[in-house]
Amino acid sequence: MARNISIERLNQIPIERKEVEIVERKGIGHPDSVADGIAEAVSRELSRYYMREYNRILHHNTDQLEIVGGQSAPAFGGGKILEPCYIMLSGRATTTVNGERIPYKSIAIKAAKNYLRENFVHLDLDSDVMIDSRIGHGSVDLRGLYDTSKLKANDTSFGVGFAPLSETERLVLSTEKYINGDLKKKLPAIGYDVKVMGFRQKDSINLTIAAAFVDKYVRDEDEYYSIKEELKDIVLDQASSITDKNVNVYINTGDIRDEKVEYLTVTGLSMENGDDGSVGRGNRVNGLITPFRAMSMEAAAGKNPVTHVGKIYNVLAGMIANSIIDETGGDVLEVYVRIVSQIGRLISDPHVTSIQLVYADGVDESKHKENIWRIADEKLSNITDLTKNFLDGKISVF
């Protein structure tokens, strides 16, 4: 197969040399990320069911999911949930096969509950959330033209990826993951809704962090501000392992102590008190929102992991970019990959795969071109390997 792979030199200033850089990450507990996580969990469980019963993943897209915030009354020492948040599962799934009904709503609701239970320990699934499945139905004859096993793109779209992550991007990503990871053992008062905004200007990086506190772990106002200072020190210490640049950390800048305004929650999630969420409104597949880089607006979470290019091409583009960086030994400073599909075309044969490279000064690009083409060609040849990794939860899409 002679794939259309375009390789060209890109003449631009690398991100690390630009005066200003902005990077954002919405943590796992942000309402948009919660929506992404549930949508992906539902797709994964439907896919597993289809594989068990029919030995193939049938058509589905569960990427239309909305979270409507509830109401709460947090208080130092412990508050209460007044109204549960509402989670509407939507999208499309194959619900009937050769006349046989599939329990798709039960599968979807169970997947959503399991995801929430496994990731947010302070959430009471009996009282804090309402889950409603409005996933649309469709029937299929396994001999039909649009069987996903034909491996043809089910959309005309594109995927985008780049490499490597800049120092600021790595710092933002690692900061949120650390706060929502190992730090919980030391500071259980820090909840799961953590957003990190990174802003670098020249050699100074500013991290503005919104971190929900879990009220039952905070006795009073003094302890709240004490924990906030401790969190700041920990983040600064963690940052020093990633960058030598000057780092400034600002936490919960909306707090007004004189007016007793603090970021307290009952569950560690802002969706308990009015914050809404939608699939695809947050992080891209690399876990970041990067306005200084090329991005796709596709909502990857919940799309089927076999033929939906809005999902697989975004992930694959990043993989191609990272492999090129790994194999060019410092000669390439930045790689941008864009993969364009046509509906009905084999997913392994995109309409075009565009690879743009920012080379280090004095590099002869011709010595790398053949190897770069090979990397892209091999990744496309093995594109179906992504499906199993999606099902095994080895690939994050937010």
TIPALUM-611345 format. One record per residue (C-alpha): residue number from 1; residue in one letter; x, y, z. Coordinates in steps of 0.2 Angstrom, whole numbers, plus 2048, in hexadecimal, padded with zeros to 3 digits. Layout:
N
num:NUM&residuo:a&x:X&y:Y&z:Z .
...
END
This chain:
398
num:1&residuo:m&x:800&y:800&z:800 .
num:2&residuo:a&x:808&y:811&z:7FB .
num:3&residuo:r&x:802&y:81D&z:808 .
num:4&residuo:n&x:801&y:82F&z:806 .
num:5&residuo:i&x:80E&y:835&z:812 .
num:6&residuo:s&x:814&y:847&z:811 .
num:7&residuo:i&x:824&y:84C&z:81A .
num:8&residuo:e&x:829&y:85E&z:81A .
num:9&residuo:r&x:834&y:86A&z:824 .
num:10&residuo:l&x:82B&y:877&z:82E .
num:11&residuo:n&x:834&y:888&z:831 .
num:12&residuo:q&x:82D&y:88F&z:841 .
num:13&residuo:i&x:834&y:893&z:853 .
num:14&residuo:p&x:833&y:884&z:85E .
num:15&residuo:i&x:827&y:886&z:86D .
num:16&residuo:e&x:835&y:886&z:87A .
num:17&residuo:r&x:83D&y:895&z:871 .
num:18&residuo:k&x:82D&y:89F&z:871 .
num:19&residuo:e&x:82A&y:8AD&z:87E .
num:20&residuo:v&x:819&y:8A7&z:884 .
num:21&residuo:e&x:811&y:896&z:885 .
num:22&residuo:i&x:800&y:891&z:88C .
num:23&residuo:v&x:7FC&y:87F&z:891 .
num:24&residuo:e&x:7ED&y:878&z:89B .
num:25&residuo:r&x:7E8&y:868&z:8A2 .
num:26&residuo:k&x:7D6&y:863&z:8A9 .
num:27&residuo:g&x:7D9&y:856&z:8B6 .
num:28&residuo:i&x:7D0&y:846&z:8B7 .
num:29&residuo:g&x:7C3&y:84D&z:8C3 .
num:30&residuo:h&x:7BF&y:85C&z:8B8 .
num:31&residuo:p&x:7AD&y:85A&z:8B1 .
num:32&residuo:d&x:7B3&y:85A&z:89F .
num:33&residuo:s&x:7BF&y:84C&z:8A4 .
num:34&residuo:v&x:7B2&y:842&z:8AE .
num:35&residuo:a&x:7A7&y:843&z:89E .
num:36&residuo:d&x:7B6&y:83D&z:893 .
num:37&residuo:g&x:7BA&y:82F&z:8A0 .
num:38&residuo:i&x:7A8&y:828&z:8A0 .
num:39&residuo:a&x:7A6&y:829&z:88E .
num:40&residuo:e&x:7B6&y:81F&z:88B .
num:41&residuo:a&x:7B1&y:813&z:898 .
num:42&residuo:v&x:7A0&y:810&z:890 .
num:43&residuo:s&x:7A8&y:80D&z:87F .
num:44&residuo:r&x:7B5&y:801&z:886 .
num:45&residuo:e&x:7A8&y:7F6&z:88F .
num:46&residuo:l&x:79C&y:7F6&z:87F .
num:47&residuo:s&x:7AC&y:7F1&z:875 .
num:48&residuo:r&x:7B0&y:7E3&z:881 .
num:49&residuo:y&x:79E&y:7DD&z:881 .
num:50&residuo:y&x:79E&y:7DD&z:86E .
num:51&residuo:m&x:7AE&y:7D3&z:86D .
num:52&residuo:r&x:7A8&y:7C6&z:879 .
num:53&residuo:e&x:798&y:7C3&z:870 .
num:54&residuo:y&x:79B&y:7C7&z:85E .
num:55&residuo:n&x:7AE&y:7C6&z:85D .
num:56&residuo:r&x:7AF&y:7D8&z:856 .
num:57&residuo:i&x:7AC&y:7E9&z:85C .
num:58&residuo:l&x:79C&y:7F0&z:855 .
num:59&residuo:h&x:798&y:801&z:850 .
num:60&residuo:h&x:796&y:80E&z:85E .
num:61&residuo:n&x:79A&y:81F&z:864 .
num:62&residuo:t&x:797&y:824&z:876 .
num:63&residuo:d&x:79F&y:835&z:875 .
num:64&residuo:q&x:78F&y:83F&z:878 .
num:65&residuo:l&x:78F&y:841&z:88B .
num:66&residuo:e&x:78A&y:84F&z:896 .
num:67&residuo:i&x:78C&y:852&z:8A8 .
num:68&residuo:v&x:780&y:85F&z:8B1 .
num:69&residuo:g&x:786&y:865&z:8C1 .
num:70&residuo:g&x:77D&y:862&z:8D1 .
num:71&residuo:q&x:77C&y:86C&z:8E1 .
num:72&residuo:s&x:786&y:86A&z:8F1 .
num:73&residuo:a&x:789&y:873&z:902 .
num:74&residuo:p&x:79B&y:870&z:906 .
num:75&residuo:a&x:7A1&y:874&z:918 .
num:76&residuo:f&x:7B1&y:873&z:922 .
num:77&residuo:g&x:7B1&y:861&z:92A .
num:78&residuo:g&x:7A4&y:85B&z:91E .
num:79&residuo:g&x:795&y:861&z:914 .
num:80&residuo:k&x:788&y:859&z:90A .
num:81&residuo:i&x:781&y:856&z:8F8 .
num:82&residuo:l&x:770&y:85F&z:8F5 .
num:83&residuo:e&x:76D&y:85A&z:8E3 .
num:84&residuo:p&x:776&y:84C&z:8D9 .
num:85&residuo:c&x:77E&y:850&z:8C9 .
num:86&residuo:y&x:776&y:849&z:8BA .
num:87&residuo:i&x:780&y:83F&z:8AD .
num:88&residuo:m&x:779&y:83C&z:89C .
num:89&residuo:l&x:781&y:82E&z:892 .
num:90&residuo:s&x:77D&y:831&z:87F .
num:91&residuo:g&x:784&y:82C&z:86E .
num:92&residuo:r&x:780&y:81C&z:864 .
num:93&residuo:a&x:783&y:80A&z:866 .
num:94&residuo:t&x:77F&y:7FA&z:85D .
num:95&residuo:t&x:770&y:7F3&z:867 .
num:96&residuo:t&x:769&y:7E5&z:85D .
num:97&residuo:v&x:773&y:7D8&z:853 .
num:98&residuo:n&x:76A&y:7CC&z:847 .
num:99&residuo:g&x:75A&y:7D0&z:851 .
num:100&residuo:e&x:762&y:7CD&z:862 .
num:101&residuo:r&x:761&y:7DB&z:86F .
num:102&residuo:i&x:771&y:7E1&z:878 .
num:103&residuo:p&x:770&y:7E7&z:88A .
num:104&residuo:y&x:779&y:7F7&z:885 .
num:105&residuo:k&x:771&y:803&z:892 .
num:106&residuo:s&x:776&y:7F7&z:8A0 .
num:107&residuo:i&x:787&y:7F6&z:899 .
num:108&residuo:a&x:789&y:809&z:898 .
num:109&residuo:i&x:782&y:80D&z:8A9 .
num:110&residuo:k&x:78D&y:800&z:8B1 .
num:111&residuo:a&x:79C&y:806&z:8A9 .
num:112&residuo:a&x:799&y:818&z:8AE .
num:113&residuo:k&x:796&y:813&z:8C0 .
num:114&residuo:n&x:7A6&y:808&z:8C0 .
num:115&residuo:y&x:7B0&y:817&z:8B9 .
num:116&residuo:l&x:7AA&y:823&z:8C6 .
num:117&residuo:r&x:7AC&y:816&z:8D4 .
num:118&residuo:e&x:7BE&y:812&z:8CF .
num:119&residuo:n&x:7C4&y:824&z:8CD .
num:120&residuo:f&x:7BA&y:82F&z:8DA .
num:121&residuo:v&x:7BA&y:827&z:8EB .
num:122&residuo:h&x:7B0&y:835&z:8F4 .
num:123&residuo:l&x:7A1&y:833&z:8E8 .
num:124&residuo:d&x:792&y:82A&z:8EE .
num:125&residuo:l&x:78A&y:822&z:8DE .
num:126&residuo:d&x:77A&y:81F&z:8E7 .
num:127&residuo:s&x:776&y:831&z:8EB .
num:128&residuo:d&x:783&y:83D&z:8E3 .
num:129&residuo:v&x:780&y:839&z:8D0 .
num:130&residuo:m&x:771&y:835&z:8C5 .
num:131&residuo:i&x:776&y:82B&z:8B5 .
num:132&residuo:d&x:76B&y:82A&z:8A6 .
num:133&residuo:s&x:76E&y:820&z:896 .
num:134&residuo:r&x:767&y:828&z:886 .
num:135&residuo:i&x:773&y:81F&z:87B .
num:136&residuo:g&x:76A&y:81D&z:86A .
num:137&residuo:h&x:767&y:80C&z:862 .
num:138&residuo:g&x:76B&y:804&z:852 .
num:139&residuo:s&x:76A&y:7F3&z:84B .
num:140&residuo:v&x:777&y:7EA&z:840 .
num:141&residuo:d&x:778&y:7DB&z:835 .
num:142&residuo:l&x:78A&y:7D5&z:837 .
num:143&residuo:r&x:78B&y:7D2&z:824 .
num:144&residuo:g&x:787&y:7E5&z:821 .
num:145&residuo:l&x:791&y:7F1&z:818 .
num:146&residuo:y&x:796&y:7FC&z:827 .
num:147&residuo:d&x:79D&y:7EE&z:831 .
num:148&residuo:t&x:7AB&y:7F6&z:83B .
num:149&residuo:s&x:7B6&y:7E6&z:837 .
num:150&residuo:k&x:7B8&y:7ED&z:826 .
num:151&residuo:l&x:7C4&y:7FA&z:82E .
num:152&residuo:k&x:7BD&y:809&z:824 .
num:153&residuo:a&x:7BD&y:81A&z:82B .
num:154&residuo:n&x:7AC&y:81F&z:831 .
num:155&residuo:d&x:7AF&y:832&z:830 .
num:156&residuo:t&x:7B8&y:83F&z:826 .
num:157&residuo:s&x:7C3&y:847&z:833 .
num:158&residuo:f&x:7D5&y:849&z:838 .
num:159&residuo:g&x:7E1&y:845&z:847 .
num:160&residuo:v&x:7EF&y:850&z:84D .
num:161&residuo:g&x:7FE&y:84C&z:858 .
num:162&residuo:f&x:80F&y:854&z:85C .
num:163&residuo:a&x:81F&y:850&z:866 .
num:164&residuo:p&x:828&y:853&z:871 .
num:165&residuo:l&x:81E&y:85B&z:87F .
num:166&residuo:s&x:827&y:86B&z:885 .
num:167&residuo:e&x:82D&y:86D&z:896 .
num:168&residuo:t&x:81E&y:878&z:89B .
num:169&residuo:e&x:812&y:86A&z:893 .
num:170&residuo:r&x:81B&y:85D&z:89D .
num:171&residuo:l&x:81A&y:867&z:8AD .
num:172&residuo:v&x:807&y:86A&z:8AC .
num:173&residuo:l&x:803&y:858&z:8A8 .
num:174&residuo:s&x:80E&y:851&z:8B6 .
num:175&residuo:t&x:808&y:85E&z:8C2 .
num:176&residuo:e&x:7F6&y:858&z:8C0 .
num:177&residuo:k&x:7FA&y:846&z:8C0 .
num:178&residuo:y&x:804&y:847&z:8D0 .
num:179&residuo:i&x:7F7&y:851&z:8D9 .
num:180&residuo:n&x:7EA&y:844&z:8D4 .
num:181&residuo:g&x:7F6&y:836&z:8D7 .
num:182&residuo:d&x:803&y:833&z:8E5 .
num:183&residuo:l&x:7FF&y:843&z:8EE .
num:184&residuo:k&x:7EE&y:83D&z:8F3 .
num:185&residuo:k&x:7F7&y:832&z:900 .
num:186&residuo:k&x:7FF&y:841&z:908 .
num:187&residuo:l&x:7F1&y:84E&z:905 .
num:188&residuo:p&x:7E0&y:845&z:905 .
num:189&residuo:a&x:7D7&y:856&z:906 .
num:190&residuo:i&x:7DB&y:85A&z:8F4 .
num:191&residuo:g&x:7CD&y:854&z:8E9 .
num:192&residuo:y&x:7CD&y:84D&z:8D7 .
num:193&residuo:d&x:7C7&y:85D&z:8CE .
num:194&residuo:v&x:7D8&y:865&z:8CA .
num:195&residuo:k&x:7DC&y:870&z:8BC .
num:196&residuo:v&x:7ED&y:876&z:8B8 .
num:197&residuo:m&x:7F0&y:885&z:8AC .
num:198&residuo:g&x:802&y:888&z:8A7 .
num:199&residuo:f&x:809&y:898&z:8A1 .
num:200&residuo:r&x:81B&y:89A&z:89C .
num:201&residuo:q&x:823&y:8AB&z:898 .
num:202&residuo:k&x:835&y:8AA&z:893 .
num:203&residuo:d&x:83D&y:8A0&z:8A1 .
num:204&residuo:s&x:82F&y:8A2&z:8AE .
num:205&residuo:i&x:821&y:895&z:8B0 .
num:206&residuo:n&x:811&y:899&z:8B9 .
num:207&residuo:l&x:805&y:88B&z:8BE .
num:208&residuo:t&x:7F4&y:890&z:8C3 .
num:209&residuo:i&x:7EB&y:881&z:8CC .
num:210&residuo:a&x:7D9&y:87F&z:8D0 .
num:211&residuo:a&x:7D8&y:871&z:8DD .
num:212&residuo:a&x:7C7&y:86C&z:8E5 .
num:213&residuo:f&x:7C9&y:868&z:8F8 .
num:214&residuo:v&x:7BF&y:85A&z:900 .
num:215&residuo:d&x:7B7&y:863&z:90E .
num:216&residuo:k&x:7B6&y:854&z:91B .
num:217&residuo:y&x:7C9&y:854&z:91B .
num:218&residuo:v&x:7CB&y:867&z:91F .
num:219&residuo:r&x:7C6&y:86C&z:931 .
num:220&residuo:d&x:7C5&y:87F&z:92F .
num:221&residuo:e&x:7CB&y:88E&z:925 .
num:222&residuo:d&x:7DD&y:88E&z:92C .
num:223&residuo:e&x:7E0&y:87C&z:927 .
num:224&residuo:y&x:7D9&y:87F&z:916 .
num:225&residuo:y&x:7E6&y:88D&z:913 .
num:226&residuo:s&x:7F4&y:883&z:91B .
num:227&residuo:i&x:7F0&y:874&z:90F .
num:228&residuo:k&x:7F0&y:880&z:901 .
num:229&residuo:e&x:801&y:886&z:905 .
num:230&residuo:e&x:808&y:874&z:907 .
num:231&residuo:l&x:801&y:870&z:8F6 .
num:232&residuo:k&x:80A&y:87F&z:8EF .
num:233&residuo:d&x:81A&y:879&z:8F6 .
num:234&residuo:i&x:818&y:868&z:8F1 .
num:235&residuo:v&x:814&y:86D&z:8DF .
num:236&residuo:l&x:823&y:878&z:8DE .
num:237&residuo:d&x:82E&y:86A&z:8E5 .
num:238&residuo:q&x:827&y:85E&z:8D8 .
num:239&residuo:a&x:82A&y:86B&z:8CA .
num:240&residuo:s&x:83C&y:86D&z:8CE .
num:241&residuo:s&x:83F&y:85B&z:8C8 .
num:242&residuo:i&x:838&y:860&z:8B7 .
num:243&residuo:t&x:83E&y:871&z:8B3 .
num:244&residuo:d&x:84C&y:87D&z:8B9 .
num:245&residuo:k&x:842&y:88C&z:8B4 .
num:246&residuo:n&x:83A&y:897&z:8C1 .
num:247&residuo:v&x:829&y:891&z:8C5 .
num:248&residuo:n&x:81B&y:89A&z:8CE .
num:249&residuo:v&x:80C&y:891&z:8D5 .
num:250&residuo:y&x:7FB&y:898&z:8D8 .
num:251&residuo:i&x:7EE&y:88D&z:8E0 .
num:252&residuo:n&x:7DB&y:891&z:8E1 .
num:253&residuo:t&x:7DD&y:8A3&z:8DD .
num:254&residuo:g&x:7CA&y:8A6&z:8DE .
num:255&residuo:d&x:7CB&y:8A4&z:8F1 .
num:256&residuo:i&x:7C7&y:8B3&z:8FC .
num:257&residuo:r&x:7CB&y:8B0&z:90E .
num:258&residuo:d&x:7C2&y:8C0&z:915 .
num:259&residuo:e&x:7B2&y:8BA&z:90C .
num:260&residuo:k&x:7B4&y:8A8&z:911 .
num:261&residuo:v&x:7B5&y:8A2&z:8FF .
num:262&residuo:e&x:7BF&y:892&z:8FD .
num:263&residuo:y&x:7BE&y:884&z:8F0 .
num:264&residuo:l&x:7B6&y:877&z:8FB .
num:265&residuo:t&x:7AC&y:868&z:8F4 .
num:266&residuo:v&x:7A4&y:859&z:8FC .
num:267&residuo:t&x:7AA&y:84C&z:8EF .
num:268&residuo:g&x:7BA&y:855&z:8E8 .
num:269&residuo:l&x:7B1&y:858&z:8D8 .
num:270&residuo:s&x:7AA&y:869&z:8D2 .
num:271&residuo:m&x:79C&y:860&z:8C9 .
num:272&residuo:e&x:793&y:85E&z:8D9 .
num:273&residuo:n&x:78F&y:870&z:8DA .
num:274&residuo:g&x:78A&y:877&z:8C9 .
num:275&residuo:d&x:799&y:873&z:8BE .
num:276&residuo:d&x:794&y:86B&z:8AD .
num:277&residuo:g&x:79F&y:860&z:8A2 .
num:278&residuo:s&x:79F&y:859&z:890 .
num:279&residuo:v&x:7A9&y:84D&z:886 .
num:280&residuo:g&x:7B6&y:855&z:87C .
num:281&residuo:r&x:7B6&y:865&z:884 .
num:282&residuo:g&x:7C6&y:862&z:88E .
num:283&residuo:n&x:7D7&y:85A&z:88B .
num:284&residuo:r&x:7DD&y:854&z:87A .
num:285&residuo:v&x:7E3&y:842&z:878 .
num:286&residuo:n&x:7F4&y:846&z:87F .
num:287&residuo:g&x:7EC&y:84C&z:88F .
num:288&residuo:l&x:7EF&y:85F&z:88C .
num:289&residuo:i&x:7E7&y:86E&z:885 .
num:290&residuo:t&x:7F4&y:877&z:87B .
num:291&residuo:p&x:7EF&y:887&z:872 .
num:292&residuo:f&x:801&y:88A&z:86B .
num:293&residuo:r&x:800&y:879&z:862 .
num:294&residuo:a&x:7F6&y:871&z:855 .
num:295&residuo:m&x:7E6&y:868&z:85C .
num:296&residuo:s&x:7D7&y:85F&z:856 .
num:297&residuo:m&x:7C6&y:863&z:85D .
num:298&residuo:e&x:7C0&y:851&z:85C .
num:299&residuo:a&x:7B9&y:84A&z:86C .
num:300&residuo:a&x:7C3&y:83A&z:86C .
num:301&residuo:a&x:7BC&y:832&z:87C .
num:302&residuo:g&x:7AD&y:826&z:879 .
num:303&residuo:k&x:7B0&y:824&z:866 .
num:304&residuo:n&x:7B2&y:812&z:860 .
num:305&residuo:p&x:7C4&y:80C&z:860 .
num:306&residuo:v&x:7C3&y:803&z:850 .
num:307&residuo:t&x:7BE&y:80F&z:842 .
num:308&residuo:h&x:7BB&y:820&z:849 .
num:309&residuo:v&x:7CA&y:82A&z:843 .
num:310&residuo:g&x:7C6&y:839&z:84F .
num:311&residuo:k&x:7CC&y:82D&z:85C .
num:312&residuo:i&x:7DA&y:822&z:854 .
num:313&residuo:y&x:7E2&y:82F&z:849 .
num:314&residuo:n&x:7E4&y:83B&z:857 .
num:315&residuo:v&x:7ED&y:82E&z:861 .
num:316&residuo:l&x:7F7&y:827&z:853 .
num:317&residuo:a&x:7FD&y:838&z:84D .
num:318&residuo:g&x:805&y:83B&z:85F .
num:319&residuo:m&x:80D&y:82A&z:85E .
num:320&residuo:i&x:814&y:82D&z:84D .
num:321&residuo:a&x:81B&y:83E&z:853 .
num:322&residuo:n&x:823&y:836&z:863 .
num:323&residuo:s&x:82B&y:828&z:859 .
num:324&residuo:i&x:833&y:835&z:84D .
num:325&residuo:i&x:83A&y:83F&z:85C .
num:326&residuo:d&x:841&y:82F&z:864 .
num:327&residuo:e&x:849&y:829&z:854 .
num:328&residuo:t&x:851&y:839&z:84D .
num:329&residuo:g&x:85D&y:83C&z:85B .
num:330&residuo:g&x:85B&y:84E&z:85F .
num:331&residuo:d&x:85B&y:854&z:84C .
num:332&residuo:v&x:848&y:857&z:84D .
num:333&residuo:l&x:842&y:864&z:85A .
num:334&residuo:e&x:830&y:862&z:857 .
num:335&residuo:v&x:824&y:857&z:84C .
num:336&residuo:y&x:812&y:85B&z:847 .
num:337&residuo:v&x:808&y:84D&z:840 .
num:338&residuo:r&x:7F6&y:84F&z:838 .
num:339&residuo:i&x:7ED&y:840&z:831 .
num:340&residuo:v&x:7DD&y:842&z:826 .
num:341&residuo:s&x:7D0&y:835&z:822 .
num:342&residuo:q&x:7C2&y:833&z:816 .
num:343&residuo:i&x:7B3&y:82A&z:81B .
num:344&residuo:g&x:7B3&y:818&z:814 .
num:345&residuo:r&x:7C5&y:818&z:811 .
num:346&residuo:l&x:7D0&y:80B&z:81A .
num:347&residuo:i&x:7D6&y:812&z:82A .
num:348&residuo:s&x:7E8&y:80C&z:827 .
num:349&residuo:d&x:7E8&y:816&z:817 .
num:350&residuo:p&x:7E4&y:829&z:81B .
num:351&residuo:h&x:7E1&y:835&z:80E .
num:352&residuo:v&x:7F1&y:83E&z:813 .
num:353&residuo:t&x:7FD&y:83C&z:822 .
num:354&residuo:s&x:806&y:84D&z:824 .
num:355&residuo:i&x:816&y:84E&z:82E .
num:356&residuo:q&x:81E&y:85F&z:831 .
num:357&residuo:l&x:82F&y:860&z:83A .
num:358&residuo:v&x:839&y:86E&z:842 .
num:359&residuo:y&x:84B&y:869&z:840 .
num:360&residuo:a&x:85A&y:86E&z:84B .
num:361&residuo:d&x:865&y:87B&z:842 .
num:362&residuo:g&x:871&y:873&z:835 .
num:363&residuo:v&x:868&y:862&z:834 .
num:364&residuo:d&x:867&y:85A&z:823 .
num:365&residuo:e&x:855&y:855&z:822 .
num:366&residuo:s&x:857&y:849&z:814 .
num:367&residuo:k&x:860&y:83C&z:81F .
num:368&residuo:h&x:850&y:83A&z:829 .
num:369&residuo:k&x:843&y:83B&z:81C .
num:370&residuo:e&x:843&y:828&z:818 .
num:371&residuo:n&x:843&y:823&z:82A .
num:372&residuo:i&x:835&y:82F&z:82E .
num:373&residuo:w&x:82A&y:828&z:820 .
num:374&residuo:r&x:82D&y:816&z:826 .
num:375&residuo:i&x:828&y:81B&z:838 .
num:376&residuo:a&x:817&y:822&z:832 .
num:377&residuo:d&x:814&y:813&z:826 .
num:378&residuo:e&x:817&y:806&z:833 .
num:379&residuo:k&x:80C&y:80F&z:840 .
num:380&residuo:l&x:7FE&y:810&z:833 .
num:381&residuo:s&x:801&y:7FE&z:82E .
num:382&residuo:n&x:7FE&y:7F9&z:840 .
num:383&residuo:i&x:7F0&y:805&z:844 .
num:384&residuo:t&x:7E4&y:7F6&z:84A .
num:385&residuo:d&x:7F0&y:7F3&z:858 .
num:386&residuo:l&x:7E8&y:803&z:860 .
num:387&residuo:t&x:7D7&y:7FB&z:863 .
num:388&residuo:k&x:7DD&y:7EE&z:86F .
num:389&residuo:n&x:7E7&y:7FB&z:879 .
num:390&residuo:f&x:7D7&y:806&z:87A .
num:391&residuo:l&x:7CD&y:7F7&z:881 .
num:392&residuo:d&x:7DB&y:7F3&z:88D .
num:393&residuo:g&x:7DB&y:805&z:893 .
num:394&residuo:k&x:7ED&y:807&z:88E .
num:395&residuo:i&x:7EA&y:817&z:884 .
num:396&residuo:s&x:7E3&y:827&z:88D .
num:397&residuo:v&x:7D9&y:833&z:881 .
num:398&residuo:f&x:7D8&y:841&z:88E .
END
